[in-house]
Amino acid sequence: MSKWETKQLGDISEMCLGKMLDESKNKGEYQPYLANINVRWGAFDFKNLNKMRFENSMGCNMVIL
C-alpha cells in the first residue's frame, strides 16, 4: 500500500483554460507549456513539451509548481 495520500487536482490547485495560440497576440519569452496531449489519466507527460511566448505580466497565472 502506498504511503502517498491521493487528492483530486482541483482540491490542491487552481485550474483554468490556457491562452490561445494566436501568433499576432503572443509576446514575451518562449516557455514550455502543457498541451492537452501532455495531460493523461492520472499523470502528466513532461517529455517533448511545446513552447509558446509568455509575458512576465502573466506572472504565476501559467505556472506549474
N, C-alpha and C positions, 0 to 999 in steps of 0.2 A: 504494500500500500504506500502511496506517495505521501511525503511529508508536506507537500505544497498544497496550500488551500486554493480551491478553484473559485474564481469570481467571473461574473459577466463583465465584459469590457466596459459597458455603459455604467456599471456600478463604481468603477475606479477611474473613469476618464470622461472627457467630453469629446463628442464626435460631431462632425459636420461634413457636408459635401465640400469638396476641394474647389480649387479655382479652375476656371475654364482655360483650355489650351487655345487662346486667341493670340496669335503671333504679334498682331499690331498693338495689343494692350500689355503684353508681358514685358516687364522691365526688371532690372536687377541682376543679381548673380545667379548662375546656374547652380542648382542644388538637386540632389536625388529626391525622388518622391515615390510614395506608394501608389501604384495604379490599381485598378480593380483586379487585374491579373495577378498581382502580388498578394492579394488577400485570399487566404484559404480557409476552409473549415477548421477552426481550432489552431491556426498558425498564420504567420506571415512569412512570405518568401522574400528575403532581402538580397537575393542574387539578381544581378542584371537589372537594377533599378533604372528607370528612365530619368532624365534630368529636364528641368524646366526653370525658367527665371522666377526668382522671388525677390521682392523688395524688402529691405530691412524694416520698413514701416509695418510689415505684416507681423513682425515680432514672433511671439510664441503661438500665434494662430495656427501655424502649419508645421508644428514640431512634434516629433515622437521622442519621448524621453525614455 
